[in-house]
Structure formats: C-alpha cells, structure tokens
C-alpha cells in the first residue's frame, strides 16, 4: 500500500519491533512525515486478538483530532486499493533494501534500523547514565525487577537497563516479545502484573516496574509491593527535576493535568505555578 500512495521510503524497526516512544523519537530524528504504529497496546493480541493502528505526525506526537478526522473523511472516498503481495522484506536484516515497484520513486527503499539504538541515544542526553549505573552496580546496589510482559519493551529493558546500565540479567523478566503476549493481558496493573507484585512483596527488590505492550504506559512498585500512584510518580519527578540533566538545560514549562495526575502536584510548590488543566 505504501507504494500505491507514493511513499518512497519506509523505516522499520528490526523484526518489526518499535515501542511507541521510540517511534516518536525516530520520526523526529529522521524528519519523517509521520509514523504508523500497529499494536494491540494493552489488549490481548495475536491472530485471534485485538489489533489497532495509531498514527503519529511529524512532531512525533499522536495525530490531533483534525488530522484523524481528515484521514477518516478521505477513507470514505476510497473505492479501491492495491497491494504488492509478492513483496518480501527481511525484517531481521539491518540496512537498506531497495525494490523496483514501477512507481515514481525509483527505487522504493525500505530501511531496517536497530529498534533500540536511536531511542537509547536520546535517553543518554536526558538522564545521567553514570549515576544510574552506580546506583545499580555498586556494593549497596538498588535491586530492581522489571517486567516487560512479553510486549515490545523487552529489547529496550535488556539493552538499556542490563547491557548499558549494568543491572543483573535476572532483573528483567518476560522480555521476549510474543505476538499473543504469552497468552496474558499486557496491562501493567495489580491484576495483570500479579507475578511482579508477588516478587516485590518478598522484599528482595526495592524498585519494580511493568510496561504495557507498546511501551507508553507503566506501573511502578516499591519494596514489599507498595503501589506508587501515577500522580505521586509525576510529583516525584516534578520535585526532582534538578536531578535530570535534560530538564536542567530545557526547563519545564508546565505539567499536563489529567485524572491520574490529579492532586499530588498541588502539594508541591514546584507544581502549583506550572499546572495545565
């Protein structure tokens, strides 16, 4: 279909894997016109499961209503569409692949990129990796438990937390992306991330987290299974912006206010003057 609508270049994550935040990062990095995310998000996936399509615009963010409405209106005028059923792309092989599809873009290019690298490079500019690495590796290390719930975040958890920041390999569980999420519902809450909750209740780990299927939502647990409310999580970040190098260079202009992030910011002076309703 990309060939038919005259798209000349596709950039795809290796093995078809890209988290939603990484898609946003890549769009901005390569100055793409937009990006399409095919995901079941936090619903059961697989051939018999749910499936969704999300579109991010050139700034990396979700398409605003005006764009979505325009796409919908155009979709109602379509009378037919064509596909290239014989086109075979090796999603496991990094690099550029070129195809002659007899369109105005000659050749049609498909670029397979490392799913993690671009996003990892961005994170290096946001956080102080040396401090985090010390926290995870020194003698009094912070023991963590991260559950990727067999969603897209598995390669990111392994590469960033274990390989880059030095957390022990057994800190990360369920890190193999599966099309049906291992038969589980990849919704990071106390019901569906019950195995993480039980592990945290043992007291061995001081920090725990679970991610949803496409990596744009998470749940945080403290030692002994203490649930960290999302509003508290945001307030903690707001109160400690001075510890995050990116925000020292790029001051925060405001905090998005929604139902999950409702009252905690009101208790912090840093939040009162920067709230957006």
C-alpha positions as CSV (number, residue, x, y, z in Angstrom):
1,X,0.0,0.0,0.0
2,X,2.9,2.4,0.7
3,X,3.9,2.0,-2.9
4,X,0.4,2.9,-4.1
5,X,0.1,6.0,-2.1
6,X,3.5,7.1,-3.3
7,X,5.6,6.8,-0.2
8,X,9.2,6.5,-1.3
9,X,10.8,5.3,1.9
10,X,9.9,3.2,4.9
11,X,11.9,3.0,8.1
12,X,11.0,-0.1,10.2
13,X,12.4,-1.4,13.5
14,X,14.3,-4.7,13.3
15,X,12.0,-7.7,13.5
16,X,9.1,-5.2,13.3
17,X,9.7,-4.0,16.8
18,X,9.5,-0.4,17.9
19,X,8.0,1.0,21.1
20,X,5.6,3.9,20.9
21,X,8.1,6.3,22.5
22,X,10.8,5.0,20.1
23,X,8.6,5.7,17.1
24,X,8.2,9.3,18.2
25,X,11.9,9.6,18.6
26,X,12.7,8.1,15.2
27,X,10.1,10.3,13.5
28,X,11.8,13.4,14.8
29,X,15.3,12.1,14.3
30,X,14.9,11.3,10.5
31,X,12.4,14.2,10.0
32,X,9.7,11.8,8.7
33,X,6.3,12.9,7.6
34,X,4.8,10.6,10.2
35,X,4.7,7.1,11.6
36,X,2.3,4.3,11.8
37,X,2.1,2.0,14.9
38,X,0.4,-1.4,14.6
39,X,-0.4,-2.5,18.1
40,X,-2.8,-4.3,20.4
41,X,-1.5,-1.9,23.1
42,X,-2.7,-3.4,26.4
43,X,-5.3,-5.8,25.0
44,X,-4.8,-9.5,24.2
45,X,-3.0,-9.8,20.9
46,X,-2.3,-12.4,18.3
47,X,-4.2,-13.7,15.3
48,X,-7.4,-14.0,17.3
49,X,-6.9,-11.0,19.5
50,X,-7.2,-7.3,19.1
51,X,-5.3,-5.1,16.8
52,X,-5.0,-1.3,16.5
53,X,-3.5,1.4,14.3
54,X,-2.1,4.6,15.7
55,X,-0.7,7.5,13.6
56,X,1.9,9.9,14.9
57,X,2.5,13.2,13.0
58,X,5.8,14.9,12.1
59,X,6.4,16.2,15.6
60,X,6.4,12.7,16.9
61,X,3.1,13.1,18.8
62,X,-0.3,11.4,18.3
63,X,-2.3,12.8,15.4
64,X,-4.6,15.6,16.6
65,X,-8.3,15.2,16.0
66,X,-8.2,17.5,13.0
67,X,-5.8,15.1,11.3
68,X,-7.6,12.0,12.3
69,X,-10.9,13.4,11.1
70,X,-9.3,14.3,7.7
71,X,-8.0,10.8,7.3
72,X,-11.4,9.4,8.1
73,X,-13.1,11.7,5.6
74,X,-10.6,10.6,2.9
75,X,-11.1,7.0,3.8
76,X,-14.8,7.3,2.9
77,X,-13.9,8.3,-0.7
78,X,-11.7,5.3,-1.4
79,X,-13.1,3.0,-4.0
80,X,-10.2,0.5,-4.1
81,X,-6.6,0.0,-3.0
82,X,-3.8,-2.2,-4.3
83,X,-1.1,-4.2,-2.5
84,X,2.1,-5.9,-3.5
85,X,1.5,-9.5,-2.3
86,X,4.8,-10.7,-3.7
87,X,7.0,-8.1,-1.9
88,X,9.2,-9.9,0.6
89,X,11.1,-7.8,3.1
90,X,13.6,-9.3,5.5
91,X,12.8,-7.5,8.8
92,X,15.7,-9.2,10.6
93,X,18.4,-7.7,8.4
94,X,19.7,-4.3,9.3
95,X,20.3,-1.9,6.5
96,X,18.6,-0.6,3.3
97,X,16.7,-2.8,0.9
98,X,15.6,-1.5,-2.5
99,X,12.8,-2.6,-4.7
100,X,11.7,-1.7,-8.2
101,X,7.9,-1.2,-8.0
102,X,7.4,0.8,-11.1
103,X,6.3,3.9,-9.2
104,X,7.8,7.4,-9.3
105,X,10.2,6.6,-6.5
106,X,12.9,4.5,-8.1
107,X,13.9,2.5,-6.3
108,X,11.4,2.1,-3.4
109,X,13.5,2.0,-0.2
110,X,12.9,0.1,3.0
111,X,15.4,0.7,5.8
112,X,15.6,-1.7,8.8
113,X,17.0,0.1,11.8
114,X,18.2,-1.1,15.2
115,X,15.0,-0.9,17.3
116,X,16.7,0.4,20.4
117,X,19.8,2.5,19.3
118,X,18.1,5.8,18.3
119,X,16.0,5.8,21.5
120,X,19.0,4.9,23.7
121,X,21.0,7.7,22.2
122,X,18.2,10.1,23.2
123,X,18.0,8.8,26.7
124,X,21.7,9.3,27.1
125,X,21.1,13.1,26.6
126,X,18.2,13.1,29.1
127,X,19.5,11.2,32.1
128,X,22.8,10.9,33.9
129,X,23.7,7.3,33.0
130,X,26.8,7.2,35.1
131,X,24.8,8.0,38.3
132,X,22.2,5.4,37.4
133,X,24.8,2.8,36.6
134,X,26.5,3.4,40.0
135,X,23.1,3.0,41.7
136,X,22.5,-0.4,40.0
137,X,26.0,-1.8,40.3
138,X,27.8,-0.7,43.4
139,X,28.0,-2.8,46.6
140,X,24.8,-1.4,48.1
141,X,23.1,-1.6,44.7
142,X,19.4,-0.9,44.2
143,X,17.9,-4.3,43.3
144,X,15.2,-3.9,40.7
145,X,12.7,-6.1,39.0
146,X,11.3,-5.1,35.6
147,X,8.5,-7.0,33.8
148,X,8.2,-6.3,30.0
149,X,5.1,-8.5,29.9
150,X,6.2,-10.2,26.6
151,X,5.5,-6.9,24.8
152,X,7.6,-4.6,22.8
153,X,9.6,-3.3,25.7
154,X,11.7,-6.5,26.2
155,X,14.6,-5.5,23.9
156,X,14.7,-2.0,25.5
157,X,14.7,-3.3,29.0
158,X,17.5,-5.8,28.2
159,X,19.7,-3.3,26.2
160,X,19.2,-0.2,28.4
161,X,18.9,-1.5,31.9
162,X,21.0,-4.6,31.7
163,X,23.6,-4.1,29.0
164,X,24.0,-0.3,29.2
165,X,23.4,0.4,32.9
166,X,24.7,-2.8,34.4
167,X,21.6,-4.2,36.1
168,X,21.8,-8.1,36.6
169,X,20.2,-10.1,33.8
170,X,17.7,-11.6,36.2
171,X,16.4,-8.1,36.9
172,X,14.4,-8.3,33.7
173,X,11.7,-10.8,33.1
174,X,9.2,-11.6,30.2
175,X,11.5,-9.8,27.8
176,X,10.8,-11.8,24.7
177,X,8.1,-10.1,22.5
178,X,5.4,-12.5,21.7
179,X,2.5,-11.8,19.3
180,X,0.0,-13.0,21.8
181,X,2.0,-11.7,24.8
182,X,2.3,-15.3,26.1
183,X,-1.5,-15.6,26.4
184,X,-1.5,-12.8,29.1
185,X,-3.1,-9.4,29.1
186,X,-0.2,-6.9,28.9
187,X,-1.8,-4.2,31.0
188,X,0.6,-3.0,33.8
189,X,-1.7,-3.1,36.8
190,X,-2.0,-5.0,40.1
191,X,-4.3,-7.6,38.4
192,X,-2.4,-8.5,35.3
193,X,1.1,-7.9,36.6
194,X,0.4,-10.1,39.6
195,X,3.7,-12.0,39.3
196,X,5.7,-8.8,39.6
197,X,3.6,-7.8,42.7
198,X,4.3,-11.2,44.3
199,X,8.0,-10.9,43.6
200,X,8.1,-7.4,45.1
201,X,6.2,-8.5,48.2
202,X,9.2,-10.7,49.1
203,X,11.2,-7.6,50.0
204,X,14.3,-8.6,47.9
205,X,13.7,-5.9,45.3
206,X,13.5,-2.2,46.2
207,X,12.1,-1.0,42.8
208,X,9.8,-2.7,40.4
209,X,8.1,-1.7,37.2
210,X,5.9,-3.3,34.4
211,X,5.3,-2.0,30.9
212,X,2.3,-2.3,28.7
213,X,2.5,-3.9,25.2
214,X,3.7,-0.9,23.2
215,X,5.7,0.8,26.0
216,X,3.9,4.0,26.6
217,X,2.4,3.1,30.0
218,X,3.9,1.6,33.1
219,X,3.2,0.7,36.7
220,X,5.8,1.3,39.5
221,X,6.0,-0.7,42.7
222,X,8.2,0.0,45.7
223,X,9.7,-2.5,48.2
224,X,7.2,-5.0,49.7
225,X,4.8,-4.4,46.8
226,X,4.0,-0.8,47.7
227,X,1.9,0.6,44.8
228,X,3.1,4.0,43.5
229,X,0.1,6.0,42.3
230,X,0.7,7.7,38.9
231,X,0.0,11.1,40.5
232,X,2.7,10.5,43.0
233,X,5.1,9.4,40.3
234,X,4.6,12.6,38.4
235,X,5.0,14.7,41.6
236,X,8.3,12.9,42.5
237,X,9.7,13.8,39.0
238,X,8.5,17.4,39.4
239,X,10.2,17.7,42.7
240,X,13.4,16.4,41.4
241,X,13.8,18.0,38.0
242,X,17.2,19.3,39.1
243,X,18.5,15.7,39.0
244,X,17.6,15.2,35.4
245,X,20.3,16.8,33.1
246,X,17.8,17.4,30.2
247,X,15.5,19.5,32.4
248,X,18.4,21.5,33.7
249,X,19.1,22.6,30.1
250,X,15.4,22.7,29.0
251,X,13.3,24.0,31.9
252,X,9.8,22.5,32.2
253,X,7.0,24.9,31.1
254,X,4.2,23.0,32.7
255,X,2.8,19.7,33.8
256,X,-0.1,18.0,32.0
257,X,-3.0,17.6,34.4
258,X,-5.4,14.6,34.0
259,X,-7.4,12.4,36.2
260,X,-4.5,10.0,37.2
261,X,-2.3,13.0,37.9
262,X,-4.8,14.9,39.9
263,X,-3.8,16.1,43.4
264,X,-0.2,15.3,44.2
265,X,1.2,18.2,42.3
266,X,-1.0,20.6,44.3
267,X,1.1,19.7,47.4
268,X,4.4,20.7,45.7
269,X,5.3,24.4,45.2
270,X,7.0,23.4,42.0
271,X,3.8,22.2,40.6
272,X,1.4,24.9,41.6
273,X,2.5,27.6,39.2
274,X,3.1,25.2,36.2
275,X,-0.1,23.1,36.1
276,X,-2.0,22.8,32.9
277,X,-5.7,21.9,33.2
